[in-house]
Amino acid sequence: MTSPYTRGDSFSSGASREHIRQALVDYGATDVVFSQRGNRSALAFRGAGRQFRIVVSLPESDGSVTTLGDTAEGPLREAKGKMLERANRRFWHALSLSIDAKLGAVAAGIASLESEFLAHVVLPGNRTVLDELEPVIDFAYRSGRRPSFGYPAPSLALTTAMPGLP
């Protein structure tokens, strides 16, 4: 059986957000900000000369519970609220662990901050790399054609020297 600690149930959502903020600050990030609109939450920060923004969808109630009378409504709503709070605690704990792993890889010299958070780099025009590339990648898979990113395909010499490159 999984203990509450490993599921993330024992950490409040706020404690996990504070852990994320402190981990980023300890790494050297600045301007760490959390925001929320509806069921979407964003984390933004600056580091290594770049701006980053991670936007995530939070767990939300499915709204499918119907009640038959006033006596069931209170306990049912309370149970759903507890389930939603537990899901949110697990979500923020998982994000905290993910960011810890990314920062650990950067600290160990395995990767750069930019490569670990590449999808979340904010480009001029206030869109992220993910915002820009997601439709390009989707089209490439649907069409079966290699996407063009404005650069010529890697040279034959490079692909021969490094097998596995496209």
Secondary structure, DSSP 8 states (H G I E B T S, - for coil): ---HHHHTTTS-HHHHHHHHHHHHHHHT-EEEEEEEETTEEEEEEEETTEEEEEEEE----------SSHHHHHHHHHHHHHHHHHHHHHHHHHHHHHHHHHHHHHHTTSS-HHHHTGGGBB-TTS-BHHHHHHHHHHHHHHHT-----SS----HHHHHHSTT--
